[in-house]
Amino acid sequence: MRLSSAIILSSCLASTGWCWEHASGDALSEIIEKNELAESCETLESEWSIAAESASIPLLSIDCNSEPKFCSEHDVALFPAIRLYHDVGQVTRYRGERTASSISAFVQRSSRPVISVVDVNNLTEFQSIDTVVFILVIPNPDHEVKATFTRVATQYHSSFSFGVRVGPPNYKAHVLCYKSHEDELEVFTGPLNPTAIEGFVKEASLPLVGQLTRRNEMKYLKSGKSLVYIFANTDASISTFKTEFTPLAKKFKEYLSFVTIDAREYGHMLETLGLQKGKLPAAAVYNPSFGQMFPFDQEIEVEPKVIDAFVIDIVQGIIKPWGSSEEKEDSGQQVAVEERQEDGEDAIGEGHVGVDHSEL
């Protein structure tokens, strides 16, 4: 696919003190007329600068306060908005994470064809060419599922990379999903109809440790799994947590979704989960099916081994949902236990041993 030669970042406000060097609407129009590429964004100056350093095309920004007519013509209603311009009239909207690596991957992905041809010579390279790669393996180049796979690939081409490989004649058609950053491989053998293939793409592409956004919030809430929320207020901390918690997320992937949350943007969620705003990092487990919240003690450091134990305690019923009558009863019992301990009485209670709970 041919891309134009510039990306334009729209809707960054000049009045906020950012050091953006905005282009004009006329400059963008001139670039588009020359088959150049555009994008828009607001609060990503450092990430944008990093992406620009390695980009093979120029990256530009537009201040929609100064260019309201131009932004309106390009349907920029919410900020930040990122646009990728291919040829005149052809635009792709970027909906990924607002990091330099994700933006760069988006541009590189868009420069490749919707379906790449994969064979023994380029298989190793292609399966790690993107964070998520799907490869359809078919017994012959004219297999009927190829057209179906191509339609799904066209729909998700801006988010993932897709390829087709022709295997031996006795191969059963199947789809492979490679996630190189997690060292994960998933196999889907059918049925290979549009709904099933799209469902596999959506499910398999979810990272073991994702990041909550307004776009994916409902996807997580409707997944049927409980959620482990990890709050942090720096990009470095969020990145570190994603890496550190991947093994634990893999261990519980059938039952739990691990999600990092940028507390700078979603700080309002802390108090609704029984957490204090001023103490970060923080963590909580949320069961959307029953509306149950389990805040993690903010005096304890958030790390995989203690969150592992925290989850097990919830499953075993040792930790009760925040605000529940059981939690309040347990609090009262704890006071009584401490009083008995002072009197020299046995502090070992009953009620949790051998009981199978399913809060998660």
Secondary structure as GFF3:
##gff-version 3
##sequence-region A 1 360
A	DSSP	beta_strand	7	10	.	.	.	ID=ss1
A	DSSP	three_ten_helix	14	16	.	.	.	ID=ss2
A	DSSP	alpha_helix	25	33	.	.	.	ID=ss3
A	DSSP	alpha_helix	45	54	.	.	.	ID=ss4
A	DSSP	beta_strand	59	62	.	.	.	ID=ss5
A	DSSP	alpha_helix	68	73	.	.	.	ID=ss6
A	DSSP	beta_strand	81	85	.	.	.	ID=ss7
A	DSSP	beta_strand	91	93	.	.	.	ID=ss8
A	DSSP	alpha_helix	100	111	.	.	.	ID=ss9
A	DSSP	beta_strand	116	118	.	.	.	ID=ss10
A	DSSP	alpha_helix	123	126	.	.	.	ID=ss11
A	DSSP	beta_strand	133	138	.	.	.	ID=ss12
A	DSSP	alpha_helix	145	156	.	.	.	ID=ss13
A	DSSP	beta_strand	161	166	.	.	.	ID=ss14
A	DSSP	beta_strand	174	179	.	.	.	ID=ss15
A	DSSP	three_ten_helix	180	182	.	.	.	ID=ss16
A	DSSP	beta_strand	184	188	.	.	.	ID=ss17
A	DSSP	alpha_helix	194	204	.	.	.	ID=ss18
A	DSSP	beta_strand	209	211	.	.	.	ID=ss19
A	DSSP	alpha_helix	217	221	.	.	.	ID=ss20
A	DSSP	beta_strand	226	232	.	.	.	ID=ss21
A	DSSP	alpha_helix	235	244	.	.	.	ID=ss22
A	DSSP	alpha_helix	246	251	.	.	.	ID=ss23
A	DSSP	beta_strand	256	262	.	.	.	ID=ss24
A	DSSP	alpha_helix	263	266	.	.	.	ID=ss25
A	DSSP	alpha_helix	268	272	.	.	.	ID=ss26
A	DSSP	beta_strand	282	287	.	.	.	ID=ss27
A	DSSP	beta_strand	292	295	.	.	.	ID=ss28
A	DSSP	alpha_helix	304	315	.	.	.	ID=ss29
A	DSSP	alpha_helix	325	342	.	.	.	ID=ss30
###
